[in-house]
Each structure stands twice: as structure tokens, then as C-alpha cells.
Amino acid sequence: MKELLETIAAGLVEDKAAVSVEADEPDAEGVVVYHLHVAADDMGRVIGKQGKIAKAIRTVMRAGAGRINQKIMVEID
């Protein structure tokens, strides 16, 4: 899942070297939180107008996680 998020984000940003993803350990409910870090200049590209791109990223990630019976959440930092 981490690689999928990195691939999606790298396709959106100009500074691909600044893209990094950290995954927290599952919490009590089994939810894994992924933290996406991008350069400050690329933050708007990842979030999109009214958060539409960020919502689409979260939707794709949830769908992928559902295929492997995992619960996830994506935070963009």
C-alpha cells in the first residue's frame, strides 16, 4: 500500500524526490494511518481544488486496502 501511495503522489508532483510515505502501526481498531509528505510547493497539486484530488487518492487507497482486507486512512502532511 505504501508503494501505491508513493506512485500516485509521484505522478502528481514536480519534486518527486520530496515524496515520502510513513505508515503508523495499526491502532486498536486495526486502522493503519499513512502519512504522505510532499514539498510545500506541490501541496496544492496533491490536495486539488476543494480537496478533490486528495479525496480521490483516499478513495483509491481505501479500495486497494479493501482488496487485502486492511483498513487504512491517508493523511497529507
PDB file of N, CA, C and O in Angstrom:
ATOM      1  N   MET A   1       0.831  -1.197   0.000  1.00  0.00           N
ATOM      2  CA  MET A   1       0.000   0.000   0.000  1.00  0.00           C
ATOM      3  C   MET A   1       0.873   1.258   0.000  1.00  0.00           C
ATOM      4  O   MET A   1       0.541   2.263  -0.628  1.00  0.00           O
ATOM      5  N   LYS A   2       1.978   1.178   0.708  1.00  0.00           N
ATOM      6  CA  LYS A   2       2.882   2.327   0.773  1.00  0.00           C
ATOM      7  C   LYS A   2       3.404   2.669  -0.621  1.00  0.00           C
ATOM      8  O   LYS A   2       3.487   3.841  -0.987  1.00  0.00           O
ATOM      9  N   GLU A   3       3.755   1.639  -1.398  1.00  0.00           N
ATOM     10  CA  GLU A   3       4.284   1.858  -2.741  1.00  0.00           C
ATOM     11  C   GLU A   3       3.217   2.458  -3.655  1.00  0.00           C
ATOM     12  O   GLU A   3       3.518   3.308  -4.493  1.00  0.00           O
ATOM     13  N   LEU A   4       1.979   2.017  -3.493  1.00  0.00           N
ATOM     14  CA  LEU A   4       0.881   2.555  -4.297  1.00  0.00           C
ATOM     15  C   LEU A   4       0.706   4.041  -4.035  1.00  0.00           C
ATOM     16  O   LEU A   4       0.557   4.822  -4.975  1.00  0.00           O
ATOM     17  N   LEU A   5       0.722   4.435  -2.786  1.00  0.00           N
ATOM     18  CA  LEU A   5       0.563   5.847  -2.434  1.00  0.00           C
ATOM     19  C   LEU A   5       1.727   6.675  -2.962  1.00  0.00           C
ATOM     20  O   LEU A   5       1.521   7.783  -3.458  1.00  0.00           O
ATOM     21  N   GLU A   6       2.942   6.153  -2.862  1.00  0.00           N
ATOM     22  CA  GLU A   6       4.107   6.868  -3.389  1.00  0.00           C
ATOM     23  C   GLU A   6       4.004   7.033  -4.899  1.00  0.00           C
ATOM     24  O   GLU A   6       4.338   8.096  -5.424  1.00  0.00           O
ATOM     25  N   THR A   7       3.554   6.017  -5.598  1.00  0.00           N
ATOM     26  CA  THR A   7       3.421   6.069  -7.054  1.00  0.00           C
ATOM     27  C   THR A   7       2.369   7.092  -7.476  1.00  0.00           C
ATOM     28  O   THR A   7       2.588   7.863  -8.409  1.00  0.00           O
ATOM     29  N   ILE A   8       1.237   7.097  -6.793  1.00  0.00           N
ATOM     30  CA  ILE A   8       0.175   8.059  -7.112  1.00  0.00           C
ATOM     31  C   ILE A   8       0.683   9.483  -6.887  1.00  0.00           C
ATOM     32  O   ILE A   8       0.506  10.349  -7.744  1.00  0.00           O
ATOM     33  N   ALA A   9       1.306   9.722  -5.747  1.00  0.00           N
ATOM     34  CA  ALA A   9       1.779  11.071  -5.417  1.00  0.00           C
ATOM     35  C   ALA A   9       2.890  11.515  -6.367  1.00  0.00           C
ATOM     36  O   ALA A   9       2.927  12.679  -6.766  1.00  0.00           O
ATOM     37  N   ALA A  10       3.787  10.614  -6.730  1.00  0.00           N
ATOM     38  CA  ALA A  10       4.889  10.971  -7.621  1.00  0.00           C
ATOM     39  C   ALA A  10       4.378  11.404  -8.991  1.00  0.00           C
ATOM     40  O   ALA A  10       5.007  12.225  -9.659  1.00  0.00           O
ATOM     41  N   GLY A  11       3.260  10.864  -9.403  1.00  0.00           N
ATOM     42  CA  GLY A  11       2.685  11.257 -10.675  1.00  0.00           C
ATOM     43  C   GLY A  11       2.048  12.638 -10.657  1.00  0.00           C
ATOM     44  O   GLY A  11       1.794  13.212 -11.716  1.00  0.00           O
ATOM     45  N   LEU A  12       1.790  13.173  -9.491  1.00  0.00           N
ATOM     46  CA  LEU A  12       1.121  14.466  -9.369  1.00  0.00           C
ATOM     47  C   LEU A  12       2.073  15.638  -9.132  1.00  0.00           C
ATOM     48  O   LEU A  12       1.755  16.775  -9.480  1.00  0.00           O
ATOM     49  N   VAL A  13       3.228  15.368  -8.548  1.00  0.00           N
ATOM     50  CA  VAL A  13       4.106  16.450  -8.092  1.00  0.00           C
ATOM     51  C   VAL A  13       5.254  16.714  -9.070  1.00  0.00           C
ATOM     52  O   VAL A  13       5.552  15.891  -9.936  1.00  0.00           O
ATOM     53  N   GLU A  14       5.890  17.879  -8.914  1.00  0.00           N
ATOM     54  CA  GLU A  14       7.070  18.191  -9.711  1.00  0.00           C
ATOM     55  C   GLU A  14       8.331  17.675  -9.035  1.00  0.00           C
ATOM     56  O   GLU A  14       9.222  17.156  -9.707  1.00  0.00           O
ATOM     57  N   ASP A  15       8.420  17.811  -7.713  1.00  0.00           N
ATOM     58  CA  ASP A  15       9.604  17.379  -6.958  1.00  0.00           C
ATOM     59  C   ASP A  15       9.377  15.953  -6.444  1.00  0.00           C
ATOM     60  O   ASP A  15       8.951  15.751  -5.307  1.00  0.00           O
ATOM     61  N   LYS A  16       9.665  14.984  -7.290  1.00  0.00           N
ATOM     62  CA  LYS A  16       9.407  13.580  -6.946  1.00  0.00           C
ATOM     63  C   LYS A  16      10.303  13.084  -5.817  1.00  0.00           C
ATOM     64  O   LYS A  16       9.938  12.142  -5.113  1.00  0.00           O
ATOM     65  N   ALA A  17      11.459  13.695  -5.634  1.00  0.00           N
ATOM     66  CA  ALA A  17      12.383  13.286  -4.577  1.00  0.00           C
ATOM     67  C   ALA A  17      11.844  13.635  -3.193  1.00  0.00           C
ATOM     68  O   ALA A  17      12.240  13.023  -2.202  1.00  0.00           O
ATOM     69  N   ALA A  18      10.953  14.606  -3.120  1.00  0.00           N
ATOM     70  CA  ALA A  18      10.412  15.045  -1.830  1.00  0.00           C
ATOM     71  C   ALA A  18       9.235  14.190  -1.364  1.00  0.00           C
ATOM     72  O   ALA A  18       8.751  14.369  -0.246  1.00  0.00           O
ATOM     73  N   VAL A  19       8.773  13.276  -2.192  1.00  0.00           N
ATOM     74  CA  VAL A  19       7.624  12.431  -1.832  1.00  0.00           C
ATOM     75  C   VAL A  19       8.092  11.333  -0.879  1.00  0.00           C
ATOM     76  O   VAL A  19       9.019  10.583  -1.185  1.00  0.00           O
ATOM     77  N   SER A  20       7.441  11.251   0.273  1.00  0.00           N
ATOM     78  CA  SER A  20       7.734  10.172   1.215  1.00  0.00           C
ATOM     79  C   SER A  20       6.446   9.767   1.923  1.00  0.00           C
ATOM     80  O   SER A  20       5.532  10.571   2.107  1.00  0.00           O
ATOM     81  N   VAL A  21       6.404   8.504   2.311  1.00  0.00           N
ATOM     82  CA  VAL A  21       5.221   7.968   2.979  1.00  0.00           C
ATOM     83  C   VAL A  21       5.676   7.235   4.231  1.00  0.00           C
ATOM     84  O   VAL A  21       6.595   6.417   4.185  1.00  0.00           O
ATOM     85  N   GLU A  22       5.028   7.533   5.345  1.00  0.00           N
ATOM     86  CA  GLU A  22       5.286   6.836   6.603  1.00  0.00           C
ATOM     87  C   GLU A  22       3.991   6.133   7.020  1.00  0.00           C
ATOM     88  O   GLU A  22       2.899   6.685   6.880  1.00  0.00           O
ATOM     89  N   ALA A  23       4.128   4.937   7.520  1.00  0.00           N
ATOM     90  CA  ALA A  23       2.951   4.180   7.967  1.00  0.00           C
ATOM     91  C   ALA A  23       3.036   3.959   9.467  1.00  0.00           C
ATOM     92  O   ALA A  23       4.062   3.511   9.978  1.00  0.00           O
ATOM     93  N   ASP A  24       1.953   4.274  10.173  1.00  0.00           N
ATOM     94  CA  ASP A  24       1.871   4.013  11.601  1.00  0.00           C
ATOM     95  C   ASP A  24       1.492   2.551  11.820  1.00  0.00           C
ATOM     96  O   ASP A  24       1.010   1.872  10.913  1.00  0.00           O
ATOM     97  N   GLU A  25       1.716   2.095  13.020  1.00  0.00           N
ATOM     98  CA  GLU A  25       1.273   0.750  13.394  1.00  0.00           C
ATOM     99  C   GLU A  25      -0.250   0.751  13.488  1.00  0.00           C
ATOM    100  O   GLU A  25      -0.838   1.789  13.790  1.00  0.00           O
ATOM    101  N   PRO A  26      -0.903  -0.377  13.241  1.00  0.00           N
ATOM    102  CA  PRO A  26      -2.367  -0.434  13.353  1.00  0.00           C
ATOM    103  C   PRO A  26      -2.835  -0.062  14.759  1.00  0.00           C
ATOM    104  O   PRO A  26      -2.229  -0.462  15.753  1.00  0.00           O
ATOM    105  N   ASP A  27      -3.918   0.709  14.825  1.00  0.00           N
ATOM    106  CA  ASP A  27      -4.449   1.089  16.130  1.00  0.00           C
ATOM    107  C   ASP A  27      -5.347  -0.036  16.665  1.00  0.00           C
ATOM    108  O   ASP A  27      -5.349  -1.143  16.128  1.00  0.00           O
ATOM    109  N   ALA A  28      -6.100   0.255  17.715  1.00  0.00           N
ATOM    110  CA  ALA A  28      -6.932  -0.763  18.357  1.00  0.00           C
ATOM    111  C   ALA A  28      -7.992  -1.327  17.410  1.00  0.00           C
ATOM    112  O   ALA A  28      -8.396  -2.482  17.544  1.00  0.00           O
ATOM    113  N   GLU A  29      -8.440  -0.513  16.455  1.00  0.00           N
ATOM    114  CA  GLU A  29      -9.450  -0.959  15.506  1.00  0.00           C
ATOM    115  C   GLU A  29      -8.833  -1.590  14.257  1.00  0.00           C
ATOM    116  O   GLU A  29      -9.559  -2.029  13.365  1.00  0.00           O
ATOM    117  N   GLY A  30      -7.517  -1.638  14.186  1.00  0.00           N
ATOM    118  CA  GLY A  30      -6.839  -2.238  13.038  1.00  0.00           C
ATOM    119  C   GLY A  30      -6.633  -1.289  11.877  1.00  0.00           C
ATOM    120  O   GLY A  30      -6.340  -1.730  10.766  1.00  0.00           O
ATOM    121  N   VAL A  31      -6.781   0.013  12.110  1.00  0.00           N
ATOM    122  CA  VAL A  31      -6.627   1.005  11.050  1.00  0.00           C
ATOM    123  C   VAL A  31      -5.159   1.446  10.976  1.00  0.00           C
ATOM    124  O   VAL A  31      -4.568   1.845  11.979  1.00  0.00           O
ATOM    125  N   VAL A  32      -4.588   1.366   9.779  1.00  0.00           N
ATOM    126  CA  VAL A  32      -3.213   1.822   9.546  1.00  0.00           C
ATOM    127  C   VAL A  32      -3.292   3.221   8.949  1.00  0.00           C
ATOM    128  O   VAL A  32      -4.000   3.441   7.967  1.00  0.00           O
ATOM    129  N   VAL A  33      -2.563   4.170   9.544  1.00  0.00           N
ATOM    130  CA  VAL A  33      -2.566   5.550   9.051  1.00  0.00           C
ATOM    131  C   VAL A  33      -1.300   5.765   8.233  1.00  0.00           C
ATOM    132  O   VAL A  33      -0.189   5.549   8.717  1.00  0.00           O
ATOM    133  N   TYR A  34      -1.483   6.197   6.981  1.00  0.00           N
ATOM    134  CA  TYR A  34      -0.366   6.527   6.100  1.00  0.00           C
ATOM    135  C   TYR A  34      -0.230   8.037   6.043  1.00  0.00           C
ATOM    136  O   TYR A  34      -1.207   8.741   5.789  1.00  0.00           O
ATOM    137  N   HIS A  35       0.982   8.540   6.279  1.00  0.00           N
ATOM    138  CA  HIS A  35       1.262   9.972   6.236  1.00  0.00           C
ATOM    139  C   HIS A  35       2.035  10.262   4.958  1.00  0.00           C
ATOM    140  O   HIS A  35       3.149   9.772   4.775  1.00  0.00           O
ATOM    141  N   LEU A  36       1.442  11.061   4.073  1.00  0.00           N
ATOM    142  CA  LEU A  36       2.069  11.439   2.814  1.00  0.00           C
ATOM    143  C   LEU A  36       2.720  12.799   2.984  1.00  0.00           C
ATOM    144  O   LEU A  36       2.065  13.769   3.363  1.00  0.00           O
ATOM    145  N   HIS A  37       4.015  12.863   2.702  1.00  0.00           N
ATOM    146  CA  HIS A  37       4.760  14.120   2.788  1.00  0.00           C
ATOM    147  C   HIS A  37       5.218  14.513   1.386  1.00  0.00           C
ATOM    148  O   HIS A  37       5.820  13.707   0.676  1.00  0.00           O
ATOM    149  N   VAL A  38       4.930  15.753   0.988  1.00  0.00           N
ATOM    150  CA  VAL A  38       5.386  16.288  -0.289  1.00  0.00           C
ATOM    151  C   VAL A  38       5.993  17.664  -0.045  1.00  0.00           C
ATOM    152  O   VAL A  38       5.845  18.226   1.040  1.00  0.00           O
ATOM    153  N   ALA A  39       6.677  18.207  -1.050  1.00  0.00           N
ATOM    154  CA  ALA A  39       7.251  19.543  -0.939  1.00  0.00           C
ATOM    155  C   ALA A  39       6.131  20.565  -0.776  1.00  0.00           C
ATOM    156  O   ALA A  39       5.008  20.354  -1.234  1.00  0.00           O
ATOM    157  N   ALA A  40       6.451  21.661  -0.125  1.00  0.00           N
ATOM    158  CA  ALA A  40       5.439  22.694   0.132  1.00  0.00           C
ATOM    159  C   ALA A  40       4.863  23.250  -1.167  1.00  0.00           C
ATOM    160  O   ALA A  40       3.676  23.570  -1.231  1.00  0.00           O
ATOM    161  N   ASP A  41       5.691  23.367  -2.200  1.00  0.00           N
ATOM    162  CA  ASP A  41       5.217  23.890  -3.484  1.00  0.00           C
ATOM    163  C   ASP A  41       4.241  22.940  -4.172  1.00  0.00           C
ATOM    164  O   ASP A  41       3.415  23.379  -4.972  1.00  0.00           O
ATOM    165  N   ASP A  42       4.325  21.647  -3.871  1.00  0.00           N
ATOM    166  CA  ASP A  42       3.474  20.651  -4.512  1.00  0.00           C
ATOM    167  C   ASP A  42       2.225  20.323  -3.712  1.00  0.00           C
ATOM    168  O   ASP A  42       1.415  19.508  -4.152  1.00  0.00           O
ATOM    169  N   MET A  43       2.052  20.930  -2.563  1.00  0.00           N
ATOM    170  CA  MET A  43       0.909  20.615  -1.704  1.00  0.00           C
ATOM    171  C   MET A  43      -0.417  20.879  -2.414  1.00  0.00           C
ATOM    172  O   MET A  43      -1.354  20.091  -2.282  1.00  0.00           O
ATOM    173  N   GLY A  44      -0.505  21.965  -3.157  1.00  0.00           N
ATOM    174  CA  GLY A  44      -1.734  22.298  -3.874  1.00  0.00           C
ATOM    175  C   GLY A  44      -2.074  21.284  -4.947  1.00  0.00           C
ATOM    176  O   GLY A  44      -3.248  21.010  -5.197  1.00  0.00           O
ATOM    177  N   ARG A  45      -1.060  20.728  -5.581  1.00  0.00           N
ATOM    178  CA  ARG A  45      -1.291  19.718  -6.618  1.00  0.00           C
ATOM    179  C   ARG A  45      -1.852  18.434  -6.021  1.00  0.00           C
ATOM    180  O   ARG A  45      -2.676  17.766  -6.645  1.00  0.00           O
ATOM    181  N   VAL A  46      -1.413  18.092  -4.831  1.00  0.00           N
ATOM    182  CA  VAL A  46      -1.862  16.849  -4.199  1.00  0.00           C
ATOM    183  C   VAL A  46      -3.256  17.014  -3.595  1.00  0.00           C
ATOM    184  O   VAL A  46      -4.052  16.075  -3.601  1.00  0.00           O
ATOM    185  N   ILE A  47      -3.546  18.194  -3.079  1.00  0.00           N
ATOM    186  CA  ILE A  47      -4.862  18.420  -2.465  1.00  0.00           C
ATOM    187  C   ILE A  47      -5.909  18.735  -3.533  1.00  0.00           C
ATOM    188  O   ILE A  47      -7.024  18.217  -3.471  1.00  0.00           O
ATOM    189  N   GLY A  48      -5.572  19.564  -4.497  1.00  0.00           N
ATOM    190  CA  GLY A  48      -6.504  19.904  -5.568  1.00  0.00           C
ATOM    191  C   GLY A  48      -7.534  20.922  -5.137  1.00  0.00           C
ATOM    192  O   GLY A  48      -7.620  21.279  -3.962  1.00  0.00           O
ATOM    193  N   LYS A  49      -8.313  21.387  -6.095  1.00  0.00           N
ATOM    194  CA  LYS A  49      -9.355  22.364  -5.793  1.00  0.00           C
ATOM    195  C   LYS A  49     -10.419  21.724  -4.927  1.00  0.00           C
ATOM    196  O   LYS A  49     -10.959  20.669  -5.262  1.00  0.00           O
ATOM    197  N   GLN A  50     -10.711  22.362  -3.827  1.00  0.00           N
ATOM    198  CA  GLN A  50     -11.711  21.907  -2.849  1.00  0.00           C
ATOM    199  C   GLN A  50     -11.422  20.491  -2.356  1.00  0.00           C
ATOM    200  O   GLN A  50     -12.334  19.786  -1.925  1.00  0.00           O
ATOM    201  N   GLY A  51     -10.150  20.069  -2.417  1.00  0.00           N
ATOM    202  CA  GLY A  51      -9.754  18.770  -1.887  1.00  0.00           C
ATOM    203  C   GLY A  51     -10.165  17.582  -2.732  1.00  0.00           C
ATOM    204  O   GLY A  51     -10.177  16.452  -2.244  1.00  0.00           O
ATOM    205  N   LYS A  52     -10.501  17.816  -3.992  1.00  0.00           N
ATOM    206  CA  LYS A  52     -10.997  16.726  -4.836  1.00  0.00           C
ATOM    207  C   LYS A  52      -9.925  15.683  -5.135  1.00  0.00           C
ATOM    208  O   LYS A  52     -10.219  14.487  -5.144  1.00  0.00           O
ATOM    209  N   ILE A  53      -8.697  16.108  -5.377  1.00  0.00           N
ATOM    210  CA  ILE A  53      -7.636  15.135  -5.669  1.00  0.00           C
ATOM    211  C   ILE A  53      -7.302  14.342  -4.413  1.00  0.00           C
ATOM    212  O   ILE A  53      -7.101  13.130  -4.485  1.00  0.00           O
ATOM    213  N   ALA A  54      -7.238  15.007  -3.264  1.00  0.00           N
ATOM    214  CA  ALA A  54      -6.971  14.309  -2.006  1.00  0.00           C
ATOM    215  C   ALA A  54      -8.064  13.272  -1.733  1.00  0.00           C
ATOM    216  O   ALA A  54      -7.773  12.162  -1.288  1.00  0.00           O
ATOM    217  N   LYS A  55      -9.302  13.632  -1.998  1.00  0.00           N
ATOM    218  CA  LYS A  55     -10.408  12.697  -1.793  1.00  0.00           C
ATOM    219  C   LYS A  55     -10.285  11.505  -2.737  1.00  0.00           C
ATOM    220  O   LYS A  55     -10.550  10.370  -2.341  1.00  0.00           O
ATOM    221  N   ALA A  56      -9.886  11.756  -3.976  1.00  0.00           N
ATOM    222  CA  ALA A  56      -9.718  10.675  -4.945  1.00  0.00           C
ATOM    223  C   ALA A  56      -8.579   9.743  -4.528  1.00  0.00           C
ATOM    224  O   ALA A  56      -8.687   8.525  -4.670  1.00  0.00           O
ATOM    225  N   ILE A  57      -7.491  10.313  -4.016  1.00  0.00           N
ATOM    226  CA  ILE A  57      -6.366   9.490  -3.540  1.00  0.00           C
ATOM    227  C   ILE A  57      -6.839   8.597  -2.401  1.00  0.00           C
ATOM    228  O   ILE A  57      -6.538   7.403  -2.378  1.00  0.00           O
ATOM    229  N   ARG A  58      -7.568   9.165  -1.470  1.00  0.00           N
ATOM    230  CA  ARG A  58      -8.066   8.380  -0.332  1.00  0.00           C
ATOM    231  C   ARG A  58      -9.009   7.275  -0.788  1.00  0.00           C
ATOM    232  O   ARG A  58      -8.978   6.170  -0.247  1.00  0.00           O
ATOM    233  N   THR A  59      -9.847   7.565  -1.780  1.00  0.00           N
ATOM    234  CA  THR A  59     -10.788   6.568  -2.295  1.00  0.00           C
ATOM    235  C   THR A  59     -10.047   5.406  -2.941  1.00  0.00           C
ATOM    236  O   THR A  59     -10.378   4.247  -2.695  1.00  0.00           O
ATOM    237  N   VAL A  60      -9.049   5.707  -3.763  1.00  0.00           N
ATOM    238  CA  VAL A  60      -8.272   4.655  -4.418  1.00  0.00           C
ATOM    239  C   VAL A  60      -7.529   3.813  -3.382  1.00  0.00           C
ATOM    240  O   VAL A  60      -7.479   2.587  -3.488  1.00  0.00           O
ATOM    241  N   MET A  61      -6.961   4.472  -2.394  1.00  0.00           N
ATOM    242  CA  MET A  61      -6.216   3.745  -1.364  1.00  0.00           C
ATOM    243  C   MET A  61      -7.145   2.847  -0.546  1.00  0.00           C
ATOM    244  O   MET A  61      -6.783   1.713  -0.232  1.00  0.00           O
ATOM    245  N   ARG A  62      -8.337   3.337  -0.197  1.00  0.00           N
ATOM    246  CA  ARG A  62      -9.293   2.516   0.550  1.00  0.00           C
ATOM    247  C   ARG A  62      -9.746   1.313  -0.263  1.00  0.00           C
ATOM    248  O   ARG A  62      -9.924   0.223   0.279  1.00  0.00           O
ATOM    249  N   ALA A  63      -9.933   1.511  -1.566  1.00  0.00           N
ATOM    250  CA  ALA A  63     -10.342   0.407  -2.429  1.00  0.00           C
ATOM    251  C   ALA A  63      -9.241  -0.646  -2.502  1.00  0.00           C
ATOM    252  O   ALA A  63      -9.516  -1.845  -2.444  1.00  0.00           O
ATOM    253  N   GLY A  64      -7.999  -0.196  -2.630  1.00  0.00           N
ATOM    254  CA  GLY A  64      -6.880  -1.139  -2.665  1.00  0.00           C
ATOM    255  C   GLY A  64      -6.716  -1.876  -1.354  1.00  0.00           C
ATOM    256  O   GLY A  64      -6.410  -3.068  -1.342  1.00  0.00           O
ATOM    257  N   ALA A  65      -6.916  -1.181  -0.259  1.00  0.00           N
ATOM    258  CA  ALA A  65      -6.796  -1.810   1.056  1.00  0.00           C
ATOM    259  C   ALA A  65      -7.915  -2.815   1.284  1.00  0.00           C
ATOM    260  O   ALA A  65      -7.707  -3.848   1.921  1.00  0.00           O
ATOM    261  N   GLY A  66      -9.083  -2.520   0.772  1.00  0.00           N
ATOM    262  CA  GLY A  66     -10.207  -3.433   0.921  1.00  0.00           C
ATOM    263  C   GLY A  66      -9.960  -4.760   0.229  1.00  0.00           C
ATOM    264  O   GLY A  66     -10.458  -5.797   0.667  1.00  0.00           O
ATOM    265  N   ARG A  67      -9.194  -4.730  -0.847  1.00  0.00           N
ATOM    266  CA  ARG A  67      -8.885  -5.966  -1.571  1.00  0.00           C
ATOM    267  C   ARG A  67      -7.996  -6.900  -0.755  1.00  0.00           C
ATOM    268  O   ARG A  67      -8.018  -8.114  -0.955  1.00  0.00           O
ATOM    269  N   ILE A  68      -7.212  -6.333   0.166  1.00  0.00           N
ATOM    270  CA  ILE A  68      -6.332  -7.164   1.002  1.00  0.00           C
ATOM    271  C   ILE A  68      -6.819  -7.191   2.449  1.00  0.00           C
ATOM    272  O   ILE A  68      -6.052  -7.503   3.361  1.00  0.00           O
ATOM    273  N   ASN A  69      -8.101  -6.862   2.658  1.00  0.00           N
ATOM    274  CA  ASN A  69      -8.734  -6.888   3.986  1.00  0.00           C
ATOM    275  C   ASN A  69      -7.971  -6.061   5.008  1.00  0.00           C
ATOM    276  O   ASN A  69      -7.651  -6.535   6.098  1.00  0.00           O
ATOM    277  N   GLN A  70      -7.688  -4.829   4.644  1.00  0.00           N
ATOM    278  CA  GLN A  70      -6.973  -3.919   5.534  1.00  0.00           C
ATOM    279  C   GLN A  70      -7.765  -2.618   5.618  1.00  0.00           C
ATOM    280  O   GLN A  70      -8.405  -2.211   4.648  1.00  0.00           O
ATOM    281  N   LYS A  71      -7.719  -1.979   6.764  1.00  0.00           N
ATOM    282  CA  LYS A  71      -8.365  -0.682   6.944  1.00  0.00           C
ATOM    283  C   LYS A  71      -7.270   0.373   6.990  1.00  0.00           C
ATOM    284  O   LYS A  71      -6.307   0.240   7.746  1.00  0.00           O
ATOM    285  N   ILE A  72      -7.415   1.425   6.182  1.00  0.00           N
ATOM    286  CA  ILE A  72      -6.384   2.455   6.164  1.00  0.00           C
ATOM    287  C   ILE A  72      -7.004   3.847   6.193  1.00  0.00           C
ATOM    288  O   ILE A  72      -8.201   4.032   5.972  1.00  0.00           O
ATOM    289  N   MET A  73      -6.145   4.808   6.473  1.00  0.00           N
ATOM    290  CA  MET A  73      -6.501   6.220   6.425  1.00  0.00           C
ATOM    291  C   MET A  73      -5.278   6.947   5.881  1.00  0.00           C
ATOM    292  O   MET A  73      -4.151   6.606   6.239  1.00  0.00           O
ATOM    293  N   VAL A  74      -5.481   7.941   5.024  1.00  0.00           N
ATOM    294  CA  VAL A  74      -4.381   8.685   4.434  1.00  0.00           C
ATOM    295  C   VAL A  74      -4.434  10.122   4.939  1.00  0.00           C
ATOM    296  O   VAL A  74      -5.463  10.790   4.837  1.00  0.00           O
ATOM    297  N   GLU A  75      -3.320  10.587   5.480  1.00  0.00           N
ATOM    298  CA  GLU A  75      -3.192  11.978   5.904  1.00  0.00           C
ATOM    299  C   GLU A  75      -2.127  12.645   5.066  1.00  0.00           C
ATOM    300  O   GLU A  75      -1.048  12.083   4.874  1.00  0.00           O
ATOM    301  N   ILE A  76      -2.406  13.823   4.567  1.00  0.00           N
ATOM    302  CA  ILE A  76      -1.444  14.552   3.743  1.00  0.00           C
ATOM    303  C   ILE A  76      -0.831  15.635   4.606  1.00  0.00           C
ATOM    304  O   ILE A  76      -1.518  16.547   5.067  1.00  0.00           O
ATOM    305  N   ASP A  77       0.463  15.525   4.817  1.00  0.00           N
ATOM    306  CA  ASP A  77       1.187  16.478   5.676  1.00  0.00           C
ATOM    307  C   ASP A  77       2.085  17.367   4.840  1.00  0.00           C
ATOM    308  O   ASP A  77       2.774  18.232   5.380  1.00  0.00           O
TER     309      ASP A  77
END
